[in-house]
Amino acid sequence: MSEERRALRESHVGSESAELAEQGRALDERIAALWAELRAAKAQVRFGPRESIVRRARTEERLNRDFPKRSAA
C-alpha cells in the first residue's frame, strides 16, 4: 500500500484532481489503520490481551489509592 501511495503521488505530481486527492487520503487512512493494528498486535503479544492489561492497571491504581489510607491508620 505504501508503494501504491508513492506511485500515485509520483505519477500525478502537480495534478489538482479531487479524485486523486481522495484516493491518496483513502490510502493514507488505510495505512494508518494497518499501523495501528500492528501496534495493537505487538502490544498483545508482549503484554497480553487488552482486558487483562486494563484489569491489572485498575488493580494497581486501586492499591496505590488505598495504600496511603492504610499506612496512615
mmCIF file of the N, C-alpha and C atoms, coordinates in Angstrom:
data_MODEL
# 
_entry.id   MODEL 
# 
loop_
_atom_site.group_PDB 
_atom_site.id 
_atom_site.type_symbol 
_atom_site.label_atom_id 
_atom_site.label_alt_id 
_atom_site.label_comp_id 
_atom_site.label_asym_id 
_atom_site.label_entity_id 
_atom_site.label_seq_id 
_atom_site.pdbx_PDB_ins_code 
_atom_site.Cartn_x 
_atom_site.Cartn_y 
_atom_site.Cartn_z 
_atom_site.occupancy 
_atom_site.B_iso_or_equiv 
_atom_site.pdbx_formal_charge 
_atom_site.auth_seq_id 
_atom_site.auth_comp_id 
_atom_site.auth_asym_id 
_atom_site.auth_atom_id 
_atom_site.pdbx_PDB_model_num 
ATOM 1   N N  . MET A 1 1  ? 0.823   -1.182  0.000   1.00 0.00 ? 1  MET A N  1 
ATOM 2   C CA . MET A 1 1  ? 0.000   0.000   0.000   1.00 0.00 ? 1  MET A CA 1 
ATOM 3   C C  . MET A 1 1  ? 0.874   1.255   0.000   1.00 0.00 ? 1  MET A C  1 
ATOM 4   N N  . SER A 1 2  ? 1.966   1.214   0.748   1.00 0.00 ? 2  SER A N  1 
ATOM 5   C CA . SER A 1 2  ? 2.861   2.368   0.756   1.00 0.00 ? 2  SER A CA 1 
ATOM 6   C C  . SER A 1 2  ? 3.441   2.608   -0.623  1.00 0.00 ? 2  SER A C  1 
ATOM 7   N N  . GLU A 1 3  ? 3.811   1.527   -1.307  1.00 0.00 ? 3  GLU A N  1 
ATOM 8   C CA . GLU A 1 3  ? 4.333   1.656   -2.674  1.00 0.00 ? 3  GLU A CA 1 
ATOM 9   C C  . GLU A 1 3  ? 3.257   2.197   -3.608  1.00 0.00 ? 3  GLU A C  1 
ATOM 10  N N  . GLU A 1 4  ? 2.038   1.729   -3.430  1.00 0.00 ? 4  GLU A N  1 
ATOM 11  C CA . GLU A 1 4  ? 0.928   2.207   -4.250  1.00 0.00 ? 4  GLU A CA 1 
ATOM 12  C C  . GLU A 1 4  ? 0.717   3.713   -4.017  1.00 0.00 ? 4  GLU A C  1 
ATOM 13  N N  . ARG A 1 5  ? 0.777   4.129   -2.759  1.00 0.00 ? 5  ARG A N  1 
ATOM 14  C CA . ARG A 1 5  ? 0.614   5.540   -2.431  1.00 0.00 ? 5  ARG A CA 1 
ATOM 15  C C  . ARG A 1 5  ? 1.745   6.367   -3.047  1.00 0.00 ? 5  ARG A C  1 
ATOM 16  N N  . ARG A 1 6  ? 2.981   5.879   -2.941  1.00 0.00 ? 6  ARG A N  1 
ATOM 17  C CA . ARG A 1 6  ? 4.127   6.578   -3.502  1.00 0.00 ? 6  ARG A CA 1 
ATOM 18  C C  . ARG A 1 6  ? 3.976   6.715   -5.013  1.00 0.00 ? 6  ARG A C  1 
ATOM 19  N N  . ALA A 1 7  ? 3.608   5.634   -5.665  1.00 0.00 ? 7  ALA A N  1 
ATOM 20  C CA . ALA A 1 7  ? 3.436   5.659   -7.120  1.00 0.00 ? 7  ALA A CA 1 
ATOM 21  C C  . ALA A 1 7  ? 2.325   6.623   -7.527  1.00 0.00 ? 7  ALA A C  1 
ATOM 22  N N  . LEU A 1 8  ? 1.237   6.635   -6.773  1.00 0.00 ? 8  LEU A N  1 
ATOM 23  C CA . LEU A 1 8  ? 0.132   7.535   -7.067  1.00 0.00 ? 8  LEU A CA 1 
ATOM 24  C C  . LEU A 1 8  ? 0.593   8.989   -6.972  1.00 0.00 ? 8  LEU A C  1 
ATOM 25  N N  . ARG A 1 9  ? 1.337   9.300   -5.935  1.00 0.00 ? 9  ARG A N  1 
ATOM 26  C CA . ARG A 1 9  ? 1.813   10.679  -5.753  1.00 0.00 ? 9  ARG A CA 1 
ATOM 27  C C  . ARG A 1 9  ? 2.823   11.071  -6.819  1.00 0.00 ? 9  ARG A C  1 
ATOM 28  N N  . GLU A 1 10 ? 3.736   10.160  -7.148  1.00 0.00 ? 10 GLU A N  1 
ATOM 29  C CA . GLU A 1 10 ? 4.762   10.475  -8.146  1.00 0.00 ? 10 GLU A CA 1 
ATOM 30  C C  . GLU A 1 10 ? 4.175   10.639  -9.541  1.00 0.00 ? 10 GLU A C  1 
ATOM 31  N N  . SER A 1 11 ? 3.202   9.830   -9.875  1.00 0.00 ? 11 SER A N  1 
ATOM 32  C CA . SER A 1 11 ? 2.654   9.874   -11.232 1.00 0.00 ? 11 SER A CA 1 
ATOM 33  C C  . SER A 1 11 ? 1.719   11.061  -11.454 1.00 0.00 ? 11 SER A C  1 
ATOM 34  N N  . HIS A 1 12 ? 1.280   11.662  -10.372 1.00 0.00 ? 12 HIS A N  1 
ATOM 35  C CA . HIS A 1 12 ? 0.328   12.768  -10.529 1.00 0.00 ? 12 HIS A CA 1 
ATOM 36  C C  . HIS A 1 12 ? 0.802   14.038  -9.819  1.00 0.00 ? 12 HIS A C  1 
ATOM 37  N N  . VAL A 1 13 ? 2.106   14.254  -9.827  1.00 0.00 ? 13 VAL A N  1 
ATOM 38  C CA . VAL A 1 13 ? 2.672   15.453  -9.213  1.00 0.00 ? 13 VAL A CA 1 
ATOM 39  C C  . VAL A 1 13 ? 2.130   16.667  -9.957  1.00 0.00 ? 13 VAL A C  1 
ATOM 40  N N  . GLY A 1 14 ? 1.612   17.625  -9.212  1.00 0.00 ? 14 GLY A N  1 
ATOM 41  C CA . GLY A 1 14 ? 1.086   18.838  -9.817  1.00 0.00 ? 14 GLY A CA 1 
ATOM 42  C C  . GLY A 1 14 ? -0.359  18.726  -10.256 1.00 0.00 ? 14 GLY A C  1 
ATOM 43  N N  . SER A 1 15 ? -0.908  17.557  -10.228 1.00 0.00 ? 15 SER A N  1 
ATOM 44  C CA . SER A 1 15 ? -2.304  17.372  -10.617 1.00 0.00 ? 15 SER A CA 1 
ATOM 45  C C  . SER A 1 15 ? -3.205  17.855  -9.490  1.00 0.00 ? 15 SER A C  1 
ATOM 46  N N  . GLU A 1 16 ? -4.306  18.472  -9.851  1.00 0.00 ? 16 GLU A N  1 
ATOM 47  C CA . GLU A 1 16 ? -5.231  19.001  -8.852  1.00 0.00 ? 16 GLU A CA 1 
ATOM 48  C C  . GLU A 1 16 ? -6.538  18.226  -8.868  1.00 0.00 ? 16 GLU A C  1 
ATOM 49  N N  . SER A 1 17 ? -6.494  16.974  -9.258  1.00 0.00 ? 17 SER A N  1 
ATOM 50  C CA . SER A 1 17 ? -7.694  16.159  -9.359  1.00 0.00 ? 17 SER A CA 1 
ATOM 51  C C  . SER A 1 17 ? -8.234  15.809  -7.974  1.00 0.00 ? 17 SER A C  1 
ATOM 52  N N  . ALA A 1 18 ? -9.507  16.061  -7.771  1.00 0.00 ? 18 ALA A N  1 
ATOM 53  C CA . ALA A 1 18 ? -10.149 15.730  -6.495  1.00 0.00 ? 18 ALA A CA 1 
ATOM 54  C C  . ALA A 1 18 ? -10.199 14.212  -6.310  1.00 0.00 ? 18 ALA A C  1 
ATOM 55  N N  . GLU A 1 19 ? -10.354 13.501  -7.395  1.00 0.00 ? 19 GLU A N  1 
ATOM 56  C CA . GLU A 1 19 ? -10.407 12.036  -7.328  1.00 0.00 ? 19 GLU A CA 1 
ATOM 57  C C  . GLU A 1 19 ? -9.069  11.469  -6.853  1.00 0.00 ? 19 GLU A C  1 
ATOM 58  N N  . LEU A 1 20 ? -7.978  11.998  -7.386  1.00 0.00 ? 20 LEU A N  1 
ATOM 59  C CA . LEU A 1 20 ? -6.646  11.542  -6.964  1.00 0.00 ? 20 LEU A CA 1 
ATOM 60  C C  . LEU A 1 20 ? -6.377  11.908  -5.511  1.00 0.00 ? 20 LEU A C  1 
ATOM 61  N N  . ALA A 1 21 ? -6.812  13.091  -5.123  1.00 0.00 ? 21 ALA A N  1 
ATOM 62  C CA . ALA A 1 21 ? -6.632  13.506  -3.730  1.00 0.00 ? 21 ALA A CA 1 
ATOM 63  C C  . ALA A 1 21 ? -7.401  12.568  -2.806  1.00 0.00 ? 21 ALA A C  1 
ATOM 64  N N  . GLU A 1 22 ? -8.596  12.189  -3.190  1.00 0.00 ? 22 GLU A N  1 
ATOM 65  C CA . GLU A 1 22 ? -9.406  11.274  -2.368  1.00 0.00 ? 22 GLU A CA 1 
ATOM 66  C C  . GLU A 1 22 ? -8.766  9.893   -2.303  1.00 0.00 ? 22 GLU A C  1 
ATOM 67  N N  . GLN A 1 23 ? -8.230  9.433   -3.420  1.00 0.00 ? 23 GLN A N  1 
ATOM 68  C CA . GLN A 1 23 ? -7.532  8.139   -3.411  1.00 0.00 ? 23 GLN A CA 1 
ATOM 69  C C  . GLN A 1 23 ? -6.335  8.188   -2.470  1.00 0.00 ? 23 GLN A C  1 
ATOM 70  N N  . GLY A 1 24 ? -5.607  9.283   -2.502  1.00 0.00 ? 24 GLY A N  1 
ATOM 71  C CA . GLY A 1 24 ? -4.457  9.454   -1.616  1.00 0.00 ? 24 GLY A CA 1 
ATOM 72  C C  . GLY A 1 24 ? -4.876  9.462   -0.154  1.00 0.00 ? 24 GLY A C  1 
ATOM 73  N N  . ARG A 1 25 ? -5.955  10.175  0.154   1.00 0.00 ? 25 ARG A N  1 
ATOM 74  C CA . ARG A 1 25 ? -6.459  10.213  1.536   1.00 0.00 ? 25 ARG A CA 1 
ATOM 75  C C  . ARG A 1 25 ? -6.910  8.833   1.985   1.00 0.00 ? 25 ARG A C  1 
ATOM 76  N N  . ALA A 1 26 ? -7.592  8.107   1.105   1.00 0.00 ? 26 ALA A N  1 
ATOM 77  C CA . ALA A 1 26 ? -8.054  6.766   1.452   1.00 0.00 ? 26 ALA A CA 1 
ATOM 78  C C  . ALA A 1 26 ? -6.872  5.833   1.731   1.00 0.00 ? 26 ALA A C  1 
ATOM 79  N N  . LEU A 1 27 ? -5.829  5.931   0.908   1.00 0.00 ? 27 LEU A N  1 
ATOM 80  C CA . LEU A 1 27 ? -4.639  5.108   1.144   1.00 0.00 ? 27 LEU A CA 1 
ATOM 81  C C  . LEU A 1 27 ? -3.959  5.505   2.457   1.00 0.00 ? 27 LEU A C  1 
ATOM 82  N N  . ASP A 1 28 ? -3.873  6.803   2.728   1.00 0.00 ? 28 ASP A N  1 
ATOM 83  C CA . ASP A 1 28 ? -3.271  7.266   3.985   1.00 0.00 ? 28 ASP A CA 1 
ATOM 84  C C  . ASP A 1 28 ? -4.034  6.710   5.189   1.00 0.00 ? 28 ASP A C  1 
ATOM 85  N N  . GLU A 1 29 ? -5.351  6.773   5.136   1.00 0.00 ? 29 GLU A N  1 
ATOM 86  C CA . GLU A 1 29 ? -6.178  6.273   6.239   1.00 0.00 ? 29 GLU A CA 1 
ATOM 87  C C  . GLU A 1 29 ? -6.011  4.766   6.415   1.00 0.00 ? 29 GLU A C  1 
ATOM 88  N N  . ARG A 1 30 ? -5.975  4.035   5.317   1.00 0.00 ? 30 ARG A N  1 
ATOM 89  C CA . ARG A 1 30 ? -5.827  2.571   5.394   1.00 0.00 ? 30 ARG A CA 1 
ATOM 90  C C  . ARG A 1 30 ? -4.456  2.207   5.964   1.00 0.00 ? 30 ARG A C  1 
ATOM 91  N N  . ILE A 1 31 ? -3.423  2.896   5.533   1.00 0.00 ? 31 ILE A N  1 
ATOM 92  C CA . ILE A 1 31 ? -2.073  2.626   6.046   1.00 0.00 ? 31 ILE A CA 1 
ATOM 93  C C  . ILE A 1 31 ? -2.009  2.942   7.534   1.00 0.00 ? 31 ILE A C  1 
ATOM 94  N N  . ALA A 1 32 ? -2.611  4.052   7.950   1.00 0.00 ? 32 ALA A N  1 
ATOM 95  C CA . ALA A 1 32 ? -2.634  4.398   9.381   1.00 0.00 ? 32 ALA A CA 1 
ATOM 96  C C  . ALA A 1 32 ? -3.373  3.334   10.182  1.00 0.00 ? 32 ALA A C  1 
ATOM 97  N N  . ALA A 1 33 ? -4.467  2.831   9.644   1.00 0.00 ? 33 ALA A N  1 
ATOM 98  C CA . ALA A 1 33 ? -5.228  1.780   10.328  1.00 0.00 ? 33 ALA A CA 1 
ATOM 99  C C  . ALA A 1 33 ? -4.402  0.497   10.445  1.00 0.00 ? 33 ALA A C  1 
ATOM 100 N N  . LEU A 1 34 ? -3.677  0.161   9.395   1.00 0.00 ? 34 LEU A N  1 
ATOM 101 C CA . LEU A 1 34 ? -2.837  -1.035  9.438   1.00 0.00 ? 34 LEU A CA 1 
ATOM 102 C C  . LEU A 1 34 ? -1.716  -0.892  10.465  1.00 0.00 ? 34 LEU A C  1 
ATOM 103 N N  . TRP A 1 35 ? -1.103  0.305   10.555  1.00 0.00 ? 35 TRP A N  1 
ATOM 104 C CA . TRP A 1 35 ? -0.058  0.527   11.557  1.00 0.00 ? 35 TRP A CA 1 
ATOM 105 C C  . TRP A 1 35 ? -0.636  0.403   12.964  1.00 0.00 ? 35 TRP A C  1 
ATOM 106 N N  . ALA A 1 36 ? -1.824  0.963   13.177  1.00 0.00 ? 36 ALA A N  1 
ATOM 107 C CA . ALA A 1 36 ? -2.466  0.864   14.494  1.00 0.00 ? 36 ALA A CA 1 
ATOM 108 C C  . ALA A 1 36 ? -2.755  -0.595  14.839  1.00 0.00 ? 36 ALA A C  1 
ATOM 109 N N  . GLU A 1 37 ? -3.208  -1.350  13.856  1.00 0.00 ? 37 GLU A N  1 
ATOM 110 C CA . GLU A 1 37 ? -3.475  -2.777  14.064  1.00 0.00 ? 37 GLU A CA 1 
ATOM 111 C C  . GLU A 1 37 ? -2.189  -3.522  14.419  1.00 0.00 ? 37 GLU A C  1 
ATOM 112 N N  . LEU A 1 38 ? -1.101  -3.190  13.735  1.00 0.00 ? 38 LEU A N  1 
ATOM 113 C CA . LEU A 1 38 ? 0.180   -3.826  14.018  1.00 0.00 ? 38 LEU A CA 1 
ATOM 114 C C  . LEU A 1 38 ? 0.652   -3.501  15.436  1.00 0.00 ? 38 LEU A C  1 
ATOM 115 N N  . ARG A 1 39 ? 0.552   -2.217  15.833  1.00 0.00 ? 39 ARG A N  1 
ATOM 116 C CA . ARG A 1 39 ? 0.954   -1.836  17.195  1.00 0.00 ? 39 ARG A CA 1 
ATOM 117 C C  . ARG A 1 39 ? 0.125   -2.558  18.240  1.00 0.00 ? 39 ARG A C  1 
ATOM 118 N N  . ALA A 1 40 ? -1.174  -2.690  18.009  1.00 0.00 ? 40 ALA A N  1 
ATOM 119 C CA . ALA A 1 40 ? -2.048  -3.385  18.952  1.00 0.00 ? 40 ALA A CA 1 
ATOM 120 C C  . ALA A 1 40 ? -1.673  -4.863  19.043  1.00 0.00 ? 40 ALA A C  1 
ATOM 121 N N  . ALA A 1 41 ? -1.367  -5.474  17.913  1.00 0.00 ? 41 ALA A N  1 
ATOM 122 C CA . ALA A 1 41 ? -0.982  -6.885  17.912  1.00 0.00 ? 41 ALA A CA 1 
ATOM 123 C C  . ALA A 1 41 ? 0.334   -7.092  18.650  1.00 0.00 ? 41 ALA A C  1 
ATOM 124 N N  . LYS A 1 42 ? 1.283   -6.194  18.424  1.00 0.00 ? 42 LYS A N  1 
ATOM 125 C CA . LYS A 1 42 ? 2.571   -6.304  19.128  1.00 0.00 ? 42 LYS A CA 1 
ATOM 126 C C  . LYS A 1 42 ? 2.384   -6.124  20.629  1.00 0.00 ? 42 LYS A C  1 
ATOM 127 N N  . ALA A 1 43 ? 1.539   -5.195  21.030  1.00 0.00 ? 43 ALA A N  1 
ATOM 128 C CA . ALA A 1 43 ? 1.276   -4.973  22.455  1.00 0.00 ? 43 ALA A CA 1 
ATOM 129 C C  . ALA A 1 43 ? 0.621   -6.201  23.071  1.00 0.00 ? 43 ALA A C  1 
ATOM 130 N N  . GLN A 1 44 ? -0.288  -6.827  22.337  1.00 0.00 ? 44 GLN A N  1 
ATOM 131 C CA . GLN A 1 44 ? -0.963  -8.010  22.859  1.00 0.00 ? 44 GLN A CA 1 
ATOM 132 C C  . GLN A 1 44 ? 0.022   -9.157  23.026  1.00 0.00 ? 44 GLN A C  1 
ATOM 133 N N  . VAL A 1 45 ? 0.921   -9.322  22.080  1.00 0.00 ? 45 VAL A N  1 
ATOM 134 C CA . VAL A 1 45 ? 1.926   -10.377 22.190  1.00 0.00 ? 45 VAL A CA 1 
ATOM 135 C C  . VAL A 1 45 ? 2.828   -10.120 23.391  1.00 0.00 ? 45 VAL A C  1 
ATOM 136 N N  . ARG A 1 46 ? 3.201   -8.861  23.573  1.00 0.00 ? 46 ARG A N  1 
ATOM 137 C CA . ARG A 1 46 ? 4.135   -8.525  24.654  1.00 0.00 ? 46 ARG A CA 1 
ATOM 138 C C  . ARG A 1 46 ? 3.485   -8.505  26.030  1.00 0.00 ? 46 ARG A C  1 
ATOM 139 N N  . PHE A 1 47 ? 2.272   -7.937  26.140  1.00 0.00 ? 47 PHE A N  1 
ATOM 140 C CA . PHE A 1 47 ? 1.664   -7.706  27.447  1.00 0.00 ? 47 PHE A CA 1 
ATOM 141 C C  . PHE A 1 47 ? 0.403   -8.527  27.719  1.00 0.00 ? 47 PHE A C  1 
ATOM 142 N N  . GLY A 1 48 ? -0.119  -9.211  26.714  1.00 0.00 ? 48 GLY A N  1 
ATOM 143 C CA . GLY A 1 48 ? -1.336  -9.988  26.900  1.00 0.00 ? 48 GLY A CA 1 
ATOM 144 C C  . GLY A 1 48 ? -2.547  -9.247  26.352  1.00 0.00 ? 48 GLY A C  1 
ATOM 145 N N  . PRO A 1 49 ? -3.704  -9.870  26.475  1.00 0.00 ? 49 PRO A N  1 
ATOM 146 C CA . PRO A 1 49 ? -4.933  -9.247  25.957  1.00 0.00 ? 49 PRO A CA 1 
ATOM 147 C C  . PRO A 1 49 ? -5.226  -7.913  26.640  1.00 0.00 ? 49 PRO A C  1 
ATOM 148 N N  . ARG A 1 50 ? -5.882  -7.026  25.922  1.00 0.00 ? 50 ARG A N  1 
ATOM 149 C CA . ARG A 1 50 ? -6.188  -5.696  26.423  1.00 0.00 ? 50 ARG A CA 1 
ATOM 150 C C  . ARG A 1 50 ? -6.961  -5.762  27.742  1.00 0.00 ? 50 ARG A C  1 
ATOM 151 N N  . GLU A 1 51 ? -7.904  -6.674  27.855  1.00 0.00 ? 51 GLU A N  1 
ATOM 152 C CA . GLU A 1 51 ? -8.722  -6.778  29.064  1.00 0.00 ? 51 GLU A CA 1 
ATOM 153 C C  . GLU A 1 51 ? -7.862  -7.046  30.296  1.00 0.00 ? 51 GLU A C  1 
ATOM 154 N N  . SER A 1 52 ? -6.870  -7.898  30.151  1.00 0.00 ? 52 SER A N  1 
ATOM 155 C CA . SER A 1 52 ? -6.019  -8.197  31.304  1.00 0.00 ? 52 SER A CA 1 
ATOM 156 C C  . SER A 1 52 ? -5.121  -7.012  31.650  1.00 0.00 ? 52 SER A C  1 
ATOM 157 N N  . ILE A 1 53 ? -4.698  -6.261  30.655  1.00 0.00 ? 53 ILE A N  1 
ATOM 158 C CA . ILE A 1 53 ? -3.891  -5.065  30.899  1.00 0.00 ? 53 ILE A CA 1 
ATOM 159 C C  . ILE A 1 53 ? -4.712  -4.039  31.680  1.00 0.00 ? 53 ILE A C  1 
ATOM 160 N N  . VAL A 1 54 ? -5.939  -3.812  31.240  1.00 0.00 ? 54 VAL A N  1 
ATOM 161 C CA . VAL A 1 54 ? -6.820  -2.858  31.916  1.00 0.00 ? 54 VAL A CA 1 
ATOM 162 C C  . VAL A 1 54 ? -7.110  -3.327  33.337  1.00 0.00 ? 54 VAL A C  1 
ATOM 163 N N  . ARG A 1 55 ? -7.358  -4.612  33.508  1.00 0.00 ? 55 ARG A N  1 
ATOM 164 C CA . ARG A 1 55 ? -7.649  -5.167  34.840  1.00 0.00 ? 55 ARG A CA 1 
ATOM 165 C C  . ARG A 1 55 ? -6.449  -4.952  35.775  1.00 0.00 ? 55 ARG A C  1 
ATOM 166 N N  . ARG A 1 56 ? -5.243  -5.232  35.297  1.00 0.00 ? 56 ARG A N  1 
ATOM 167 C CA . ARG A 1 56 ? -4.044  -5.030  36.120  1.00 0.00 ? 56 ARG A CA 1 
ATOM 168 C C  . ARG A 1 56 ? -3.848  -3.556  36.459  1.00 0.00 ? 56 ARG A C  1 
ATOM 169 N N  . ALA A 1 57 ? -4.090  -2.679  35.486  1.00 0.00 ? 57 ALA A N  1 
ATOM 170 C CA . ALA A 1 57 ? -3.923  -1.243  35.722  1.00 0.00 ? 57 ALA A CA 1 
ATOM 171 C C  . ALA A 1 57 ? -4.923  -0.746  36.760  1.00 0.00 ? 57 ALA A C  1 
ATOM 172 N N  . ARG A 1 58 ? -6.154  -1.210  36.685  1.00 0.00 ? 58 ARG A N  1 
ATOM 173 C CA . ARG A 1 58 ? -7.159  -0.801  37.668  1.00 0.00 ? 58 ARG A CA 1 
ATOM 174 C C  . ARG A 1 58 ? -6.818  -1.319  39.056  1.00 0.00 ? 58 ARG A C  1 
ATOM 175 N N  . THR A 1 59 ? -6.329  -2.535  39.134  1.00 0.00 ? 59 THR A N  1 
ATOM 176 C CA . THR A 1 59 ? -5.934  -3.093  40.421  1.00 0.00 ? 59 THR A CA 1 
ATOM 177 C C  . THR A 1 59 ? -4.782  -2.284  41.006  1.00 0.00 ? 59 THR A C  1 
ATOM 178 N N  . GLU A 1 60 ? -3.794  -1.974  40.182  1.00 0.00 ? 60 GLU A N  1 
ATOM 179 C CA . GLU A 1 60 ? -2.650  -1.194  40.647  1.00 0.00 ? 60 GLU A CA 1 
ATOM 180 C C  . GLU A 1 60 ? -3.088  0.200   41.090  1.00 0.00 ? 60 GLU A C  1 
ATOM 181 N N  . GLU A 1 61 ? -3.984  0.803   40.313  1.00 0.00 ? 61 GLU A N  1 
ATOM 182 C CA . GLU A 1 61 ? -4.486  2.128   40.672  1.00 0.00 ? 61 GLU A CA 1 
ATOM 183 C C  . GLU A 1 61 ? -5.217  2.089   42.013  1.00 0.00 ? 61 GLU A C  1 
ATOM 184 N N  . ARG A 1 62 ? -6.030  1.067   42.216  1.00 0.00 ? 62 ARG A N  1 
ATOM 185 C CA . ARG A 1 62 ? -6.774  0.914   43.468  1.00 0.00 ? 62 ARG A CA 1 
ATOM 186 C C  . ARG A 1 62 ? -5.813  0.726   44.639  1.00 0.00 ? 62 ARG A C  1 
ATOM 187 N N  . LEU A 1 63 ? -4.788  -0.093  44.459  1.00 0.00 ? 63 LEU A N  1 
ATOM 188 C CA . LEU A 1 63 ? -3.806  -0.302  45.522  1.00 0.00 ? 63 LEU A CA 1 
ATOM 189 C C  . LEU A 1 63 ? -3.058  0.987   45.850  1.00 0.00 ? 63 LEU A C  1 
ATOM 190 N N  . ASN A 1 64 ? -2.662  1.728   44.816  1.00 0.00 ? 64 ASN A N  1 
ATOM 191 C CA . ASN A 1 64 ? -1.957  2.998   45.038  1.00 0.00 ? 64 ASN A CA 1 
ATOM 192 C C  . ASN A 1 64 ? -2.846  4.013   45.746  1.00 0.00 ? 64 ASN A C  1 
ATOM 193 N N  . ARG A 1 65 ? -4.111  4.005   45.421  1.00 0.00 ? 65 ARG A N  1 
ATOM 194 C CA . ARG A 1 65 ? -5.045  4.952   46.012  1.00 0.00 ? 65 ARG A CA 1 
ATOM 195 C C  . ARG A 1 65 ? -5.328  4.574   47.481  1.00 0.00 ? 65 ARG A C  1 
ATOM 196 N N  . ASP A 1 66 ? -5.455  3.280   47.775  1.00 0.00 ? 66 ASP A N  1 
ATOM 197 C CA . ASP A 1 66 ? -5.821  2.820   49.103  1.00 0.00 ? 66 ASP A CA 1 
ATOM 198 C C  . ASP A 1 66 ? -4.631  2.674   50.039  1.00 0.00 ? 66 ASP A C  1 
ATOM 199 N N  . PHE A 1 67 ? -3.430  2.512   49.516  1.00 0.00 ? 67 PHE A N  1 
ATOM 200 C CA . PHE A 1 67 ? -2.266  2.279   50.372  1.00 0.00 ? 67 PHE A CA 1 
ATOM 201 C C  . PHE A 1 67 ? -2.003  3.401   51.365  1.00 0.00 ? 67 PHE A C  1 
ATOM 202 N N  . PRO A 1 68 ? -2.011  4.673   50.947  1.00 0.00 ? 68 PRO A N  1 
ATOM 203 C CA . PRO A 1 68 ? -1.770  5.747   51.917  1.00 0.00 ? 68 PRO A CA 1 
ATOM 204 C C  . PRO A 1 68 ? -2.805  5.751   53.055  1.00 0.00 ? 68 PRO A C  1 
ATOM 205 N N  . LYS A 1 69 ? -4.027  5.379   52.753  1.00 0.00 ? 69 LYS A N  1 
ATOM 206 C CA . LYS A 1 69 ? -5.074  5.326   53.784  1.00 0.00 ? 69 LYS A CA 1 
ATOM 207 C C  . LYS A 1 69 ? -4.727  4.269   54.835  1.00 0.00 ? 69 LYS A C  1 
ATOM 208 N N  . ARG A 1 70 ? -4.258  3.138   54.391  1.00 0.00 ? 70 ARG A N  1 
ATOM 209 C CA . ARG A 1 70 ? -3.929  2.047   55.318  1.00 0.00 ? 70 ARG A CA 1 
ATOM 210 C C  . ARG A 1 70 ? -2.720  2.389   56.170  1.00 0.00 ? 70 ARG A C  1 
ATOM 211 N N  . SER A 1 71 ? -1.702  3.005   55.564  1.00 0.00 ? 71 SER A N  1 
ATOM 212 C CA . SER A 1 71 ? -0.480  3.285   56.319  1.00 0.00 ? 71 SER A CA 1 
ATOM 213 C C  . SER A 1 71 ? -0.701  4.440   57.308  1.00 0.00 ? 71 SER A C  1 
ATOM 214 N N  . ALA A 1 72 ? -1.645  5.329   57.037  1.00 0.00 ? 72 ALA A N  1 
ATOM 215 C CA . ALA A 1 72 ? -1.924  6.453   57.944  1.00 0.00 ? 72 ALA A CA 1 
ATOM 216 C C  . ALA A 1 72 ? -2.727  5.990   59.156  1.00 0.00 ? 72 ALA A C  1 
ATOM 217 N N  . ALA A 1 73 ? -3.436  4.895   59.023  1.00 0.00 ? 73 ALA A N  1 
ATOM 218 C CA . ALA A 1 73 ? -4.315  4.430   60.110  1.00 0.00 ? 73 ALA A CA 1 
ATOM 219 C C  . ALA A 1 73 ? -3.575  3.780   61.244  1.00 0.00 ? 73 ALA A C  1 
# 
